[in-house]
Amino acid sequence: MVEAAMDGMEAYLTTIIPGVTPCLSCLFPEKPDWDQRGFAVLGAVSGTLACLSALEVIKLITKFSQPLLSQLLTIDLMRMEFAKRHSYHDPLCLVCGSRSCSENS
């Protein structure tokens, strides 16, 4: 799964492969407090993120280059800053950790 999200001028992108990379619950263990009114996003931000997401899918399908496995690309388009952060795989995660199989059985 190629996961992409944005809010305002900020965005993130990562690739999740079950059993290989941390899941979304590992990356974001707390439920976000969503703004009930929605969120503002410029078309250029969603377009930029869509292009980066498409490149990530192409890398996965063709194996042309290394995708963002166990990495979270954070994007601040206000400052034009891009950073790759290593994601943490929680061994006790209820979704993908060692406890997930025993508790879901």
N, C-alpha and C positions, 0 to 999 in steps of 0.2 A: 504494500500500500504506500503510495506517495501521499504524504500528509502535508497540506499547505493551509495556512491561515493568515489573516491580516486584520488589522484594526488601525484606522488612521493612516499614518505613513510608515507603520511597522508591519513586518511580516516574518513568518518562519516557514521552513521547509525541511522535511526529513523523509527518509524511506524506512518503512517498517516491514521486516520479514519475520513472521511468527517462528519462534524457536531459535532465531539467530540474533535479532536485535531487541532492545528494550521496546516495550509496547507503549501505547499512549498513556496508560495508567502509571507506568514508571516515569515517563517524561513529565506528566502533569498529575501528581497524586491527589491534588485538591481540586474539587469541582470549581470551575470559574464562576464568579458572580457576574453573569451576563447583564448587560445594560438592556432593560426591557424596551427601550425606545429604538433599539437597533444600533448600528455603528456607522460612522462616516468613513468612506473609502474613496479615494480618487481613482478614476479609471486607469490612470497610468500605473498605480500601485498594483491593482489586480491584473493588469496586462503584463507587467514585469514578472509577477509571481506565476502567472499562467505559463509564460515562456520558460521560466526556470523549471517549473514542474514538468512541462513537456520534455525538456532536455533530460530530466532525471528518469522519466519513463523510457526514453530512447536508450539511455545508458543501461537500464535494467534489461530491456528486451534484446539489445544487440550485444551486450557485454563489451561495448566499445571502450568504456572507461569506468572507473570505480564510482558507484553511486554513494550517496550520503548514508552509509550504513553506520549505525551507532553514533551519528553526528547530527546535530541540529544547526542548520544554517539560520542565523538571525540576521534580519535585514532592517536597517533604519534608513529609509530613503530620505528623511528630512536632512540627515547628516551625511548621507551616501556612505554609510558604514555597513560592511558585511563582515560577519564573524562566524567561524565554525566552532561549535562547542561539543565536547564529547558528552554523550548521554549516559546516564547511569541505569544499569539494569538491577532492579531491586530483587534480590533472591527470594524475598518474602512477598512479592507482589501477588495479589489474589487473582490476577488475570493471567500472568505468564510465568510466575515464579514457581519454586518447588512446592509451595502449598496449594497452588491452583489445581493440580491434578487430584490431590488427595481430598480436597474440600469439595470439588465439583463431582466427585464420583459417587 
